[in-house]
Amino acid sequence: MNLTTQSAASQPIKVESVGFGWPLIGCAGRWLPSGASTGFTLKCFRRVPRVKVNVSSTMSGRVLVGVKRVIDYAVKIRVKPDNSGVVTDGVKHSMNPFCEIAVEEAVKLKEKKFIKEVVAVSCGPQQSQETIRTALAMGADRGIHVEVTGKEYENIGPLQISKIMAALAKKEDAQLVILGKQAIDDDCNQTGQMTAALLDWPQGTFASELTLEGDKIKVVREIDGGLETIKINMPAVVTADLRLNTPRYATLPNIMKAKKKKIANMKPADLGVDLTSRRRGRYRGRRSARREEGTVY
Amino acid sequence: QSTLVVAEHNNDKLTPITLNAITAASQLGGEVSCLVAGTDCAKVVAEISAVQGVKKILVAQHDSYKGSLPEELTPLILAVQKQFSFTHICAGSSAFGKNLLPRVAAKLDVAPVSDIIEIKSPDTFVRTIYAGNALSTVKCNEAVKVLTVRGTAFEPAATEGGSASSEDVAASSPAGVSEWLEQCLTKSDRPELTSAKVVVSGGRGLKSGDNFKLLFDLADKMNAAVGASRAAVDAGYCPNDMQVGQTGKMVAPELYIAVGISGAIQHLAGMKDSKTIVAINKDPEAPIFQVADYGLVADLFKAVPEMTEALNK
């Protein structure tokens, strides 16, 4: 992803590489050892002044990222015998892969100094905090856990989640909300669009490239048969598609650091969100294999 | 009871998935209306007026509808809904429908139902979850049911014999918060992936993008579309819009030929509803053989040219 912005002399500057949060312009990788004796301490050879970003002064420079805890993509799922849902007890859970891409994108924007703070949000039971920790280890600054448990958690859907996201976006004065385009459990693909609607913000869904341009954002979108480019005003909601980036692995030092970061805890009622859901689901398993015979050797 | 189908088009032609959505709308019972919003859509209106099952076409034309931006179309749909009080609003589950309808639903304060594959009753729908590994039957008690329809699960409506009347509706005032800049579609003379009768797909087994030519040659002989697995797309062999799978396109052709695809769950989710599945892979243990009706354990670099050659005769 290339980020292009205007410098003071309104000369477009391409941020080529970012190391330890310092943008290096035209000298990617020019880090010199400070002393031959250690060789470990690295100092920046030439520090370039911060890239000036035309984020209007009223904007917070805060990005809200939604992270969902789902059954790990590699687990073969089983439907409960009474068809009331999917077996989740004792099953490995992870962060939804599209949410990882959303976190990565937000952290990248921060590293490039386009934004100041990344806040990771998850709605769900106690275990959702693990998912938030993963986001913190990837580089998010702090977390918000909106606790929803039991029957309520079983019944909530994207509409309720988007109400929570919209309320938080307002409360936190976020300038951008980045979500995954869909979760790999319910495959709904709705939350981003609905959050945008509730906030009356524009939406850049299925994004494969983001470029911040002043108080607007250019989004290249994955559509049927190709790509489409749109430009939307900020604040906005963006949903991440697969090609947006490759999420980083959390390193051990960063996992340790993440343990010290703060996770605020709240209830949907604290945000004035009503969780009443008017949809009910029954579930059925599906044969994954159709035929066993007929292979020709 | 009445249903509004939001038509997807490019001002010149109707997108085929709209016809599948019209079939689903007809199954719901009640009157089916179609909303056509665009910059200059007389041609599309003429096309829909011949489609069977459509009673009325609502036409809204304005420059702000360029690029079908959801920020512009949502106020229009809300205004139309206010005027006609439809019980159902639906569209095809394409990038267009998936982008637009949840926004409309949130504004109506109703939970939408995405990507339905079956209609049990006007308020009960079946959809797939966990990449098609389980089915969820959803009862939707919302005042207005907002649905997107999986194209491959419903037959397209007949494009002849219909006699829909058309009526102009007032265009909504432009929201002006978003701007459509450009579109680059992959050009191809082959049939479109999701509507093709035959699909030939390649995976990482092809080893390079250049080797996809083998599949293109075979596909051209069979008038087939060419798809790819996510592994092939991630490896950069071919563009993302060729991807078949959970996160790509859902296909259900008469014949699906998987070449050099091992059969990850994510790929199977996108193609296991195909009528006949043929798999060519040199690894006899590849999971693709579990869903295949016909499996060929062979080197694809030998087998595929032989197949193309055989079709030449």
HADDOCK unambig.tbl for C-alpha pairs under 7 A between the chains (distance, minus, plus):
assign (segid A and resid 159 and name CA) (segid B and resid 106 and name CA) 6.75 0.50 0.50
assign (segid A and resid 159 and name CA) (segid B and resid 111 and name CA) 5.56 0.50 0.50
assign (segid A and resid 184 and name CA) (segid B and resid 130 and name CA) 5.90 0.50 0.50
assign (segid A and resid 184 and name CA) (segid B and resid 131 and name CA) 6.84 0.50 0.50
assign (segid A and resid 185 and name CA) (segid B and resid 129 and name CA) 6.09 0.50 0.50
assign (segid A and resid 185 and name CA) (segid B and resid 130 and name CA) 4.63 0.50 0.50
assign (segid A and resid 186 and name CA) (segid B and resid 129 and name CA) 4.91 0.50 0.50
assign (segid A and resid 186 and name CA) (segid B and resid 130 and name CA) 6.08 0.50 0.50
assign (segid A and resid 187 and name CA) (segid B and resid 129 and name CA) 5.77 0.50 0.50
assign (segid A and resid 187 and name CA) (segid B and resid 130 and name CA) 6.66 0.50 0.50
assign (segid A and resid 188 and name CA) (segid B and resid 114 and name CA) 5.74 0.50 0.50
assign (segid A and resid 190 and name CA) (segid B and resid 102 and name CA) 5.46 0.50 0.50
assign (segid A and resid 193 and name CA) (segid B and resid 99 and name CA) 6.61 0.50 0.50
assign (segid A and resid 193 and name CA) (segid B and resid 102 and name CA) 5.79 0.50 0.50
assign (segid A and resid 193 and name CA) (segid B and resid 103 and name CA) 5.14 0.50 0.50
assign (segid A and resid 194 and name CA) (segid B and resid 102 and name CA) 5.60 0.50 0.50
assign (segid A and resid 194 and name CA) (segid B and resid 103 and name CA) 4.91 0.50 0.50
assign (segid A and resid 194 and name CA) (segid B and resid 106 and name CA) 5.15 0.50 0.50
assign (segid A and resid 197 and name CA) (segid B and resid 103 and name CA) 5.18 0.50 0.50
assign (segid A and resid 197 and name CA) (segid B and resid 106 and name CA) 6.15 0.50 0.50
assign (segid A and resid 197 and name CA) (segid B and resid 107 and name CA) 6.25 0.50 0.50
assign (segid A and resid 198 and name CA) (segid B and resid 106 and name CA) 6.46 0.50 0.50
assign (segid A and resid 198 and name CA) (segid B and resid 107 and name CA) 6.64 0.50 0.50
assign (segid A and resid 202 and name CA) (segid B and resid 71 and name CA) 6.19 0.50 0.50
assign (segid A and resid 202 and name CA) (segid B and resid 177 and name CA) 6.29 0.50 0.50
assign (segid A and resid 202 and name CA) (segid B and resid 178 and name CA) 6.44 0.50 0.50
assign (segid A and resid 205 and name CA) (segid B and resid 99 and name CA) 6.76 0.50 0.50
assign (segid A and resid 223 and name CA) (segid B and resid 95 and name CA) 5.33 0.50 0.50
assign (segid A and resid 224 and name CA) (segid B and resid 94 and name CA) 6.95 0.50 0.50
assign (segid A and resid 224 and name CA) (segid B and resid 95 and name CA) 6.03 0.50 0.50
assign (segid A and resid 224 and name CA) (segid B and resid 241 and name CA) 6.50 0.50 0.50
assign (segid A and resid 225 and name CA) (segid B and resid 185 and name CA) 5.38 0.50 0.50
assign (segid A and resid 225 and name CA) (segid B and resid 186 and name CA) 5.89 0.50 0.50
assign (segid A and resid 225 and name CA) (segid B and resid 241 and name CA) 5.36 0.50 0.50
assign (segid A and resid 226 and name CA) (segid B and resid 184 and name CA) 5.79 0.50 0.50
assign (segid A and resid 226 and name CA) (segid B and resid 185 and name CA) 4.23 0.50 0.50
assign (segid A and resid 226 and name CA) (segid B and resid 186 and name CA) 5.50 0.50 0.50
assign (segid A and resid 226 and name CA) (segid B and resid 241 and name CA) 5.77 0.50 0.50
assign (segid A and resid 227 and name CA) (segid B and resid 183 and name CA) 5.77 0.50 0.50
assign (segid A and resid 227 and name CA) (segid B and resid 184 and name CA) 5.33 0.50 0.50
assign (segid A and resid 227 and name CA) (segid B and resid 185 and name CA) 6.24 0.50 0.50
assign (segid A and resid 228 and name CA) (segid B and resid 182 and name CA) 5.69 0.50 0.50
assign (segid A and resid 228 and name CA) (segid B and resid 183 and name CA) 4.14 0.50 0.50
assign (segid A and resid 228 and name CA) (segid B and resid 184 and name CA) 6.19 0.50 0.50
assign (segid A and resid 229 and name CA) (segid B and resid 180 and name CA) 6.51 0.50 0.50
assign (segid A and resid 229 and name CA) (segid B and resid 181 and name CA) 5.37 0.50 0.50
assign (segid A and resid 229 and name CA) (segid B and resid 182 and name CA) 5.20 0.50 0.50
assign (segid A and resid 229 and name CA) (segid B and resid 183 and name CA) 6.21 0.50 0.50
assign (segid A and resid 230 and name CA) (segid B and resid 179 and name CA) 5.59 0.50 0.50
assign (segid A and resid 230 and name CA) (segid B and resid 180 and name CA) 4.50 0.50 0.50
assign (segid A and resid 230 and name CA) (segid B and resid 181 and name CA) 5.16 0.50 0.50
assign (segid A and resid 231 and name CA) (segid B and resid 178 and name CA) 5.74 0.50 0.50
assign (segid A and resid 231 and name CA) (segid B and resid 179 and name CA) 5.10 0.50 0.50
assign (segid A and resid 231 and name CA) (segid B and resid 180 and name CA) 6.47 0.50 0.50
assign (segid A and resid 231 and name CA) (segid B and resid 181 and name CA) 6.97 0.50 0.50
assign (segid A and resid 232 and name CA) (segid B and resid 177 and name CA) 5.99 0.50 0.50
assign (segid A and resid 232 and name CA) (segid B and resid 178 and name CA) 4.21 0.50 0.50
assign (segid A and resid 232 and name CA) (segid B and resid 179 and name CA) 6.18 0.50 0.50
assign (segid A and resid 233 and name CA) (segid B and resid 177 and name CA) 5.49 0.50 0.50
assign (segid A and resid 233 and name CA) (segid B and resid 178 and name CA) 6.20 0.50 0.50
assign (segid A and resid 278 and name CA) (segid B and resid 140 and name CA) 6.41 0.50 0.50
assign (segid A and resid 278 and name CA) (segid B and resid 141 and name CA) 5.25 0.50 0.50
assign (segid A and resid 278 and name CA) (segid B and resid 142 and name CA) 6.14 0.50 0.50
assign (segid A and resid 279 and name CA) (segid B and resid 138 and name CA) 6.68 0.50 0.50
assign (segid A and resid 279 and name CA) (segid B and resid 139 and name CA) 5.60 0.50 0.50
assign (segid A and resid 279 and name CA) (segid B and resid 140 and name CA) 4.68 0.50 0.50
assign (segid A and resid 279 and name CA) (segid B and resid 141 and name CA) 5.89 0.50 0.50
assign (segid A and resid 280 and name CA) (segid B and resid 138 and name CA) 5.67 0.50 0.50
assign (segid A and resid 280 and name CA) (segid B and resid 139 and name CA) 5.27 0.50 0.50
assign (segid A and resid 280 and name CA) (segid B and resid 140 and name CA) 6.80 0.50 0.50
assign (segid A and resid 281 and name CA) (segid B and resid 136 and name CA) 6.09 0.50 0.50
assign (segid A and resid 281 and name CA) (segid B and resid 137 and name CA) 5.38 0.50 0.50
assign (segid A and resid 281 and name CA) (segid B and resid 138 and name CA) 4.39 0.50 0.50
assign (segid A and resid 281 and name CA) (segid B and resid 139 and name CA) 6.25 0.50 0.50
assign (segid A and resid 282 and name CA) (segid B and resid 136 and name CA) 5.53 0.50 0.50
assign (segid A and resid 282 and name CA) (segid B and resid 137 and name CA) 5.01 0.50 0.50
assign (segid A and resid 282 and name CA) (segid B and resid 138 and name CA) 6.51 0.50 0.50
assign (segid A and resid 283 and name CA) (segid B and resid 134 and name CA) 6.85 0.50 0.50
assign (segid A and resid 283 and name CA) (segid B and resid 135 and name CA) 5.59 0.50 0.50
assign (segid A and resid 283 and name CA) (segid B and resid 136 and name CA) 4.39 0.50 0.50
assign (segid A and resid 283 and name CA) (segid B and resid 137 and name CA) 6.09 0.50 0.50
assign (segid A and resid 284 and name CA) (segid B and resid 134 and name CA) 5.66 0.50 0.50
assign (segid A and resid 284 and name CA) (segid B and resid 135 and name CA) 4.97 0.50 0.50
assign (segid A and resid 284 and name CA) (segid B and resid 136 and name CA) 6.24 0.50 0.50
assign (segid A and resid 285 and name CA) (segid B and resid 133 and name CA) 6.74 0.50 0.50
assign (segid A and resid 285 and name CA) (segid B and resid 134 and name CA) 4.54 0.50 0.50
assign (segid A and resid 285 and name CA) (segid B and resid 135 and name CA) 6.17 0.50 0.50
assign (segid A and resid 286 and name CA) (segid B and resid 133 and name CA) 5.60 0.50 0.50
assign (segid A and resid 286 and name CA) (segid B and resid 134 and name CA) 5.13 0.50 0.50
assign (segid A and resid 286 and name CA) (segid B and resid 135 and name CA) 6.72 0.50 0.50
assign (segid A and resid 288 and name CA) (segid B and resid 133 and name CA) 6.74 0.50 0.50
assign (segid A and resid 289 and name CA) (segid B and resid 290 and name CA) 5.26 0.50 0.50
assign (segid A and resid 289 and name CA) (segid B and resid 291 and name CA) 4.86 0.50 0.50
assign (segid A and resid 290 and name CA) (segid B and resid 290 and name CA) 6.67 0.50 0.50
assign (segid A and resid 290 and name CA) (segid B and resid 291 and name CA) 5.00 0.50 0.50
assign (segid A and resid 291 and name CA) (segid B and resid 290 and name CA) 6.16 0.50 0.50
assign (segid A and resid 291 and name CA) (segid B and resid 291 and name CA) 5.97 0.50 0.50
assign (segid A and resid 291 and name CA) (segid B and resid 292 and name CA) 6.77 0.50 0.50
assign (segid A and resid 291 and name CA) (segid B and resid 293 and name CA) 6.33 0.50 0.50
assign (segid A and resid 292 and name CA) (segid B and resid 290 and name CA) 5.70 0.50 0.50
assign (segid A and resid 294 and name CA) (segid B and resid 293 and name CA) 6.73 0.50 0.50
assign (segid A and resid 294 and name CA) (segid B and resid 294 and name CA) 5.83 0.50 0.50
assign (segid A and resid 294 and name CA) (segid B and resid 295 and name CA) 6.69 0.50 0.50
assign (segid A and resid 295 and name CA) (segid B and resid 294 and name CA) 6.11 0.50 0.50
assign (segid A and resid 295 and name CA) (segid B and resid 295 and name CA) 4.61 0.50 0.50
assign (segid A and resid 295 and name CA) (segid B and resid 296 and name CA) 6.33 0.50 0.50
assign (segid A and resid 296 and name CA) (segid B and resid 295 and name CA) 6.04 0.50 0.50
assign (segid A and resid 296 and name CA) (segid B and resid 296 and name CA) 5.43 0.50 0.50
assign (segid A and resid 296 and name CA) (segid B and resid 297 and name CA) 6.55 0.50 0.50
assign (segid A and resid 297 and name CA) (segid B and resid 296 and name CA) 6.74 0.50 0.50
assign (segid A and resid 297 and name CA) (segid B and resid 297 and name CA) 5.68 0.50 0.50
